[in-house]
Amino acid sequence: MKRLLLVFLVFLLVSYIVNAEDKRLNDPNNMPLDKWDVAVKDPGDPNELVQAKWNAVVNVLKDSQLDTNTKAAFVDRMISPVFDFELMGKLALGRAHWPKLNAEQRKEFTSLFVQRLKTSYREKIMLYENQQAEFQPAVPSKETFQVPMILTNGDKKTALLYKLRKADKSWKIYDVEIEGVSILLTYKSQFEDILRRGTVDDLLSQLKKPQDAAASEKTAS
């Protein structure tokens, strides 16, 4: 009887381990991206970097076997390494306000702002509907590069401009313009408005709210 009980317990333990491993492997945050990712042939070429990452994201979005949540998780994993989110946070807050934050506030602001940026970019990219992407040669500007892109959907054309700088020996995106509107400057304007009327804690509280709720409050005021 004891032997049967021992065998049963071992069986339960093995089943638990196998199920846990299956869940881990099926988690979008652990699944390999080899099937959809596109190799960057020349990491020193900002144009090549942006094109490769764009094509990889499109591969994910076109895969009918993936559900929306999995696509979103994959997109997040693909774009995160090529965006300089922390620099974007500093630039969006600006030289006038960044020094006012203590170490703990800077850490919290950066974390909240990075999450906001990722969510915003992911939501926009998930609207992709087989638009044709036309990349133009990267344009050098001092220590940065700008990579223009045109998205065409029928007669409608949308101009995008990716701005990159060298960070840790690789190129990273620090701003994106859509039809001439800078994402970075848009956030900077919003933050300046909040800080002009309130405090750093007010800004952090606003960033903690869902983006839709924050936008509704801003419209109402």
Backbone hydrogen bonds in HBPLUS format (Angstrom, degrees):
<---DONOR---> <-ACCEPTOR-->    atom                        ^
c    i                          cat <-CA-CA->   ^        H-A-AA   ^      H-
h    n   atom  resd res      DA  || num        DHA   H-A  angle D-A-AA Bond
n    s   type  num  typ     dist DA aas  dist angle  dist       angle   num
A0005-LEU N   A0001-MET O   2.93 MM   4  6.21 156.1  1.99 148.1 155.0     1
A0006-LEU N   A0002-LYS O   2.90 MM   4  6.14 152.6  1.97 145.2 152.6     2
A0007-VAL N   A0003-ARG O   2.91 MM   4  6.21 160.9  1.94 151.5 156.3     3
A0008-PHE N   A0004-LEU O   2.92 MM   4  6.11 156.7  1.98 146.3 152.8     4
A0009-LEU N   A0005-LEU O   2.95 MM   4  6.19 155.5  2.01 147.5 153.7     5
A0010-VAL N   A0006-LEU O   2.93 MM   4  6.18 158.0  1.98 150.8 156.9     6
A0011-PHE N   A0007-VAL O   2.91 MM   4  6.14 154.7  1.98 146.1 153.4     7
A0012-LEU N   A0008-PHE O   2.95 MM   4  6.25 157.2  2.00 147.6 153.4     8
A0013-LEU N   A0009-LEU O   2.95 MM   4  6.19 156.7  2.00 147.1 153.4     9
A0014-VAL N   A0010-VAL O   2.92 MM   4  6.17 164.1  1.95 154.6 158.1    10
A0015-SER N   A0011-PHE O   2.92 MM   4  6.10 161.0  1.96 150.0 155.7    11
A0016-TYR N   A0012-LEU O   2.94 MM   4  6.12 153.7  2.01 145.5 152.7    12
A0017-ILE N   A0013-LEU O   3.00 MM   4  6.26 160.8  2.03 150.6 155.2    13
A0018-VAL N   A0014-VAL O   2.92 MM   4  6.13 164.6  1.94 153.9 157.9    14
A0019-ASN N   A0015-SER O   2.93 MM   4  6.06 164.7  1.95 149.2 153.5    15
A0020-ALA N   A0016-TYR O   2.90 MM   4  6.05 157.3  1.95 147.5 154.2    16
A0021-GLU N   A0017-ILE O   2.91 MM   4  6.12 153.5  1.98 146.1 153.4    17
A0022-ASP N   A0018-VAL O   2.88 MM   4  6.14 153.6  1.95 148.4 155.9    18
A0023-LYS N   A0019-ASN O   2.96 MM   4  6.20 158.8  2.00 148.2 153.5    19
A0024-ARG N   A0020-ALA O   2.95 MM   4  6.18 152.9  2.02 142.6 150.5    20
A0025-LEU N   A0021-GLU O   2.91 MM   4  6.13 160.4  1.95 150.7 155.4    21
A0026-ASN N   A0022-ASP O   2.92 MM   4  6.07 143.1  2.06 143.6 153.9    22
A0027-ASP N   A0023-LYS O   3.01 MM   4  6.06 111.4  2.50 136.0 151.0    23
A0027-ASP N   A0024-ARG O   3.25 MM   3  5.18 153.0  2.32  97.0 105.0    24
A0030-ASN N   A0027-ASP O   2.81 MM   3  5.41 162.9  1.84 123.1 129.0    25
A0031-MET N   A0027-ASP O   3.04 MM   4  6.20 139.1  2.21 152.2 163.6    26
A0036-TRP N   A0033-LEU O   3.03 MM   3  5.68 139.6  2.20 118.5 128.1    27
A0037-ASP N   A0033-LEU O   2.78 MM   4  5.64 159.9  1.82 168.7 172.8    28
A0045-ASP N   A0042-ASP O   2.92 MM   3  5.52 166.4  1.94 123.1 126.6    29
A0049-LEU N   A0045-ASP O   3.04 MM   4  6.34 155.7  2.10 153.2 160.7    30
A0050-VAL N   A0046-PRO O   3.07 MM   4  6.25 169.6  2.08 150.8 152.0    31
A0051-GLN N   A0047-ASN O   3.06 MM   4  6.20 165.9  2.08 148.8 153.2    32
A0052-ALA N   A0048-GLU O   2.93 MM   4  5.99 163.1  1.96 148.2 153.2    33
A0053-LYS N   A0049-LEU O   3.07 MM   4  6.25 166.9  2.09 152.8 156.1    34
A0054-TRP N   A0050-VAL O   2.91 MM   4  6.02 156.0  1.97 147.2 154.6    35
A0055-ASN N   A0051-GLN O   2.92 MM   4  6.10 166.9  1.94 153.6 156.7    36
A0056-ALA N   A0052-ALA O   3.00 MM   4  6.20 149.9  2.09 143.5 152.0    37
A0057-VAL N   A0053-LYS O   3.01 MM   4  6.21 160.7  2.04 149.2 153.6    38
A0058-VAL N   A0054-TRP O   2.95 MM   4  6.23 159.3  2.00 152.8 158.8    39
A0059-ASN N   A0055-ASN O   2.97 MM   4  6.17 150.5  2.05 142.1 149.8    40
A0060-VAL N   A0056-ALA O   3.19 MM   4  6.55 149.8  2.28 144.3 151.4    41
A0061-LEU N   A0057-VAL O   2.97 MM   4  6.31 164.3  2.00 153.4 157.4    42
A0062-LYS N   A0058-VAL O   2.94 MM   4  6.06 143.5  2.07 149.4 158.1    43
A0063-ASP N   A0060-VAL O   3.11 MM   3  5.32 152.5  2.19 106.3 114.7    44
A0066-LEU N   A0063-ASP O   3.29 MM   3  5.87 168.1  2.31 115.1 118.7    45
A0071-LYS N   A0067-ASP O   2.99 MM   4  6.25 160.8  2.02 155.9 161.9    46
A0072-ALA N   A0068-THR O   2.94 MM   4  6.17 160.1  1.97 150.2 155.6    47
A0073-ALA N   A0069-ASN O   2.99 MM   4  6.21 154.2  2.05 143.5 150.3    48
A0074-PHE N   A0070-THR O   2.92 MM   4  6.15 159.5  1.96 152.0 157.2    49
A0075-VAL N   A0071-LYS O   2.87 MM   4  6.07 164.2  1.89 155.2 159.6    50
A0076-ASP N   A0072-ALA O   3.01 MM   4  6.15 157.9  2.06 144.1 150.1    51
A0077-ARG N   A0073-ALA O   3.09 MM   4  6.35 155.6  2.15 144.1 150.1    52
A0078-MET N   A0074-PHE O   2.93 MM   4  6.19 146.9  2.04 148.4 158.1    53
A0079-ILE N   A0075-VAL O   2.98 MM   4  6.16 159.5  2.02 156.8 160.6    54
A0080-SER N   A0076-ASP O   3.11 MM   4  5.94 153.8  2.18 145.3 151.7    55
A0082-VAL N   A0079-ILE O   3.06 MM   3  5.60 144.0  2.19 116.1 126.1    56
A0083-PHE N   A0080-SER O   3.38 MM   3  5.54 168.2  2.39 109.7 113.2    57
A0173-ILE N   A0082-VAL O   2.67 MM  91  6.03 169.3  1.68 158.1 155.8    58
A0084-ASP N   A0173-ILE O   2.81 MM  89  5.77 169.9  1.82 149.1 151.1    59
A0088-MET N   A0084-ASP O   3.09 MM   4  6.36 157.4  2.14 150.6 157.7    60
A0089-GLY N   A0085-PHE O   2.99 MM   4  6.29 145.6  2.11 145.9 154.7    61
A0090-LYS N   A0086-GLU O   3.17 MM   4  6.54 157.6  2.22 147.8 152.4    62
A0091-LEU N   A0087-LEU O   2.89 MM   4  6.14 167.0  1.91 159.4 162.9    63
A0092-ALA N   A0088-MET O   2.84 MM   4  5.90 152.5  1.92 143.4 151.4    64
A0093-LEU N   A0089-GLY O   3.05 MM   4  6.21 148.1  2.15 144.1 151.9    65
A0094-GLY N   A0090-LYS O   2.84 MM   4  6.01 148.4  1.94 143.8 153.7    66
A0097-HIS N   A0094-GLY O   3.22 MM   3  5.65 140.5  2.38 106.7 116.0    67
A0098-TRP N   A0094-GLY O   2.92 MM   4  5.89 170.8  1.93 167.7 170.8    68
A0100-LYS N   A0097-HIS O   2.97 MM   3  5.39 144.7  2.10 113.3 124.0    69
A0101-LEU N   A0098-TRP O   3.15 MM   3  5.74 161.4  2.18 119.1 124.1    70
A0106-ARG N   A0102-ASN O   2.89 MM   4  6.12 157.6  1.94 159.6 166.5    71
A0107-LYS N   A0103-ALA O   3.10 MM   4  6.29 158.4  2.15 145.2 150.6    72
A0108-GLU N   A0104-GLU O   3.03 MM   4  6.26 162.1  2.06 147.7 152.4    73
A0109-PHE N   A0105-GLN O   2.78 MM   4  5.88 164.3  1.81 150.8 155.9    74
A0110-THR N   A0106-ARG O   2.90 MM   4  5.96 167.7  1.92 148.5 152.2    75
A0111-SER N   A0107-LYS O   3.10 MM   4  6.23 163.1  2.13 145.7 150.2    76
A0112-LEU N   A0108-GLU O   3.00 MM   4  6.17 167.4  2.01 153.3 156.6    77
A0113-PHE N   A0109-PHE O   2.78 MM   4  5.88 161.1  1.81 155.6 161.7    78
A0114-VAL N   A0110-THR O   2.89 MM   4  5.93 160.7  1.93 148.6 153.9    79
A0115-GLN N   A0111-SER O   3.16 MM   4  6.33 160.1  2.20 143.5 148.6    80
A0116-ARG N   A0112-LEU O   2.97 MM   4  6.21 152.9  2.05 142.3 150.2    81
A0117-LEU N   A0113-PHE O   2.86 MM   4  6.11 158.9  1.90 152.7 157.9    82
A0118-LYS N   A0114-VAL O   2.92 MM   4  6.13 168.2  1.94 154.1 157.1    83
A0119-THR N   A0115-GLN O   2.99 MM   4  6.11 163.6  2.02 147.8 152.5    84
A0120-SER N   A0116-ARG O   2.97 MM   4  6.11 163.7  2.00 147.9 152.6    85
A0121-TYR N   A0117-LEU O   2.89 MM   4  6.08 172.7  1.90 159.5 161.1    86
A0122-ARG N   A0118-LYS O   2.87 MM   4  5.88 160.7  1.90 147.4 153.8    87
A0123-GLU N   A0119-THR O   2.91 MM   4  6.03 158.2  1.96 148.2 153.9    88
A0124-LYS N   A0120-SER O   3.12 MM   4  6.35 154.1  2.19 144.9 151.6    89
A0125-ILE N   A0121-TYR O   2.90 MM   4  6.11 163.4  1.93 153.5 158.2    90
A0126-MET N   A0122-ARG O   2.95 MM   4  6.03 141.8  2.10 144.3 154.0    91
A0127-LEU N   A0124-LYS O   3.16 MM   3  5.53 158.7  2.20 107.9 114.5    92
A0128-TYR N   A0125-ILE O   3.17 MM   3  5.67 158.3  2.22 115.2 117.9    93
A0132-GLN N   A0152-THR O   2.89 MM  20  5.04 157.2  1.94 150.2 146.7    94
A0152-THR N   A0132-GLN O   2.84 MM  20  5.04 160.0  1.87 142.9 149.8    95
A0134-GLU N   A0150-ILE O   2.89 MM  16  5.11 153.7  1.96 143.7 152.3    96
A0150-ILE N   A0134-GLU O   2.90 MM  16  5.11 157.1  1.95 139.1 146.5    97
A0136-GLN N   A0148-PRO O   3.04 MM  12  5.40 168.3  2.06 148.3 146.1    98
A0139-VAL N   A0146-GLN O   2.73 MM   7  5.06 165.2  1.76 148.0 152.1    99
A0146-GLN N   A0139-VAL O   2.89 MM   7  5.06 149.8  1.98 133.2 143.2   100
A0141-SER N   A0144-THR O   2.82 MM   3  5.15 162.0  1.85 149.2 145.0   101
A0144-THR N   A0141-SER O   2.91 MM   3  5.15 160.7  1.95 126.6 131.7   102
A0145-PHE N   A0164-LEU O   2.94 MM  19  5.18 156.8  2.00 139.7 145.5   103
A0164-LEU N   A0145-PHE O   2.78 MM  19  5.18 170.7  1.79 160.7 163.0   104
A0147-VAL N   A0162-TYR O   2.71 MM  15  5.00 164.5  1.73 151.4 156.6   105
A0162-TYR N   A0147-VAL O   2.97 MM  15  5.00 173.3  1.97 138.9 137.2   106
A0149-MET N   A0160-LEU O   2.84 MM  11  5.10 153.5  1.91 153.4 149.8   107
A0160-LEU N   A0149-MET O   2.79 MM  11  5.10 170.4  1.79 165.1 164.2   108
A0151-LEU N   A0158-THR O   2.83 MM   7  5.04 170.6  1.84 150.5 152.5   109
A0158-THR N   A0151-LEU O   2.81 MM   7  5.04 155.8  1.87 145.4 153.7   110
A0153-ASN N   A0156-LYS O   2.84 MM   3  5.23 168.7  1.85 159.4 163.3   111
A0156-LYS N   A0153-ASN O   3.14 MM   3  5.23 153.6  2.22 126.7 122.9   112
A0179-GLU N   A0159-ALA O   2.75 MM  20  5.04 174.5  1.75 162.1 162.7   113
A0161-LEU N   A0177-GLU O   2.89 MM  16  4.90 146.8  2.00 140.7 144.6   114
A0177-GLU N   A0161-LEU O   2.85 MM  16  4.90 162.8  1.88 140.7 146.5   115
A0163-LYS N   A0175-ASP O   2.94 MM  12  5.21 168.6  1.95 158.9 155.2   116
A0174-TYR N   A0163-LYS O   2.86 MM  11  5.93 158.3  1.91 153.1 159.8   117
A0165-ARG N   A0172-LYS O   2.92 MM   7  5.57 151.6  2.00 151.1 156.8   118
A0172-LYS N   A0165-ARG O   2.88 MM   7  5.57 160.5  1.92 154.3 159.9   119
A0167-ALA N   A0170-SER O   2.73 MM   3  5.41 172.5  1.74 161.6 163.4   120
A0170-SER N   A0167-ALA O   3.09 MM   3  5.41 155.4  2.15 109.5 117.2   121
A0183-ILE N   A0176-VAL O   3.00 MM   7  5.80 163.5  2.02 154.6 158.8   122
A0178-ILE N   A0181-VAL O   2.95 MM   3  5.18 157.9  2.00 137.0 137.2   123
A0181-VAL N   A0178-ILE O   3.07 MM   3  5.18 163.7  2.10 108.1 113.0   124
A0186-THR N   A0182-SER O   3.01 MM   4  6.11 146.4  2.12 141.1 150.5   125
A0187-TYR N   A0183-ILE O   3.11 MM   4  6.39 160.3  2.15 149.9 153.6   126
A0188-LYS N   A0184-LEU O   2.94 MM   4  6.20 156.9  2.00 147.0 154.5   127
A0189-SER N   A0185-LEU O   2.97 MM   4  6.10 154.3  2.04 142.3 147.5   128
A0190-GLN N   A0186-THR O   3.16 MM   4  6.45 156.2  2.22 143.0 149.3   129
A0191-PHE N   A0187-TYR O   2.84 MM   4  6.10 162.2  1.87 158.6 163.0   130
A0192-GLU N   A0188-LYS O   2.94 MM   4  6.06 161.0  1.97 148.0 153.4   131
A0193-ASP N   A0189-SER O   3.09 MM   4  6.23 150.2  2.18 141.5 149.2   132
A0194-ILE N   A0190-GLN O   3.09 MM   4  6.40 155.3  2.16 146.4 152.6   133
A0195-LEU N   A0191-PHE O   2.89 MM   4  6.12 167.5  1.91 156.8 159.9   134
A0196-ARG N   A0192-GLU O   2.87 MM   4  5.85 137.1  2.05 138.1 149.0   135
A0198-GLY N   A0194-ILE O   2.76 MM   4  5.79 127.3  2.04 140.5 157.0   136
A0202-ASP N   A0199-THR O   3.11 MM   3  5.09 123.5  2.44  92.6 106.8   137
A0203-LEU N   A0199-THR O   3.14 MM   4  6.56 149.0  2.24 142.9 150.9   138
A0203-LEU N   A0200-VAL O   3.06 MM   3  5.03 115.8  2.49  93.5 109.0   139
A0204-LEU N   A0200-VAL O   2.93 MM   4  6.28 160.2  1.97 154.6 159.7   140
A0205-SER N   A0201-ASP O   2.93 MM   4  6.08 155.3  2.00 143.1 150.0   141
A0206-GLN N   A0202-ASP O   2.97 MM   4  6.18 149.0  2.07 141.6 149.9   142
A0207-LEU N   A0203-LEU O   2.98 MM   4  6.28 152.2  2.06 148.9 156.3   143
A0208-LYS N   A0204-LEU O   3.11 MM   4  6.32 132.8  2.34 139.8 151.6   144
A0209-LYS N   A0206-GLN O   3.22 MM   3  5.47 149.0  2.32 102.3 111.0   145
A0214-ALA N   A0210-PRO O   3.02 MM   4  6.29 160.3  2.06 158.3 164.4   146
A0215-ALA N   A0211-GLN O   2.96 MM   4  6.14 156.4  2.02 147.3 153.5   147
A0216-SER N   A0212-ASP O   3.00 MM   4  6.18 152.0  2.09 143.5 150.9   148
A0217-GLU N   A0213-ALA O   3.04 MM   4  6.28 155.6  2.10 147.5 153.3   149
A0218-LYS N   A0214-ALA O   3.08 MM   4  6.28 157.3  2.14 145.4 151.4   150
A0219-THR N   A0215-ALA O   3.02 MM   4  6.23 153.8  2.09 145.2 152.0   151
A0220-ALA N   A0216-SER O   2.96 MM   4  6.14 156.9  2.02 145.8 152.2   152
A0221-SER N   A0217-GLU O   2.98 MM   4  6.18 149.9  2.07 147.7 155.1   153
